[in-house]
Structure formats: structure tokens, C-alpha cells
Amino acid sequence: MDTDKKFLIETAHMKMPFGKYKGTYLVDIPEYYLVWYKNKGFPAGKLGKMMALVYELQLNGLESILRKIKSK
């Protein structure tokens, strides 16, 4: 399995580890919250990269990709 595919699968199954949406799948976090993080700065490391990916997918109407992976 290539790295990008593995990262996409991990992102689909990742839950927010802290804050207002703790325990919520990243893909289920409301867009306004991700926009707030985009402006503030995503957390460092893997979580921030995952949140940035979810933000970009939501921005382009493609979050269904993560939802399909999550449901499997």
C-alpha cells in the first residue's frame, strides 16, 4: 500500500483527540471549525496534516471520499 493511500485511510478513521470536537471523526467536524484552524494554524505534525487534508476535501466538496473509506 502506498503512503498516500495509507494516509488517506488513517485520516478517514482519525478522531479529534482534544477540544470542542474531541472524539469526533475529522471528516465529521463542521467546516467552520476547520476554517478557524486554517486561519489560526493547524496543529503541528500528523494531526495537522490530516486536518488540512479534511479542510481541502471539504472545500472542494470531496469529503465523501473519506466517508466511504470510514464506512468500510
MOGI-V489127 format. One record per residue. N is the residue number from 1. NEAR is the number of other C-alpha atoms within 8 Angstrom. Layout:
# MOGI-V489127
n:N near:NEAR
n:N near:NEAR
This chain:
# MOGI-V489127
n:1 near:4
n:2 near:5
n:3 near:6
n:4 near:6
n:5 near:8
n:6 near:9
n:7 near:8
n:8 near:9
n:9 near:11
n:10 near:8
n:11 near:11
n:12 near:13
n:13 near:9
n:14 near:8
n:15 near:9
n:16 near:11
n:17 near:6
n:18 near:7
n:19 near:6
n:20 near:4
n:21 near:8
n:22 near:9
n:23 near:8
n:24 near:9
n:25 near:11
n:26 near:14
n:27 near:9
n:28 near:6
n:29 near:10
n:30 near:6
n:31 near:8
n:32 near:6
n:33 near:8
n:34 near:12
n:35 near:9
n:36 near:8
n:37 near:9
n:38 near:10
n:39 near:6
n:40 near:6
n:41 near:6
n:42 near:10
n:43 near:6
n:44 near:7
n:45 near:6
n:46 near:6
n:47 near:8
n:48 near:10
n:49 near:10
n:50 near:10
n:51 near:11
n:52 near:11
n:53 near:8
n:54 near:12
n:55 near:12
n:56 near:8
n:57 near:10
n:58 near:10
n:59 near:7
n:60 near:6
n:61 near:7
n:62 near:8
n:63 near:10
n:64 near:7
n:65 near:7
n:66 near:12
n:67 near:10
n:68 near:8
n:69 near:9
n:70 near:9
n:71 near:5
n:72 near:4
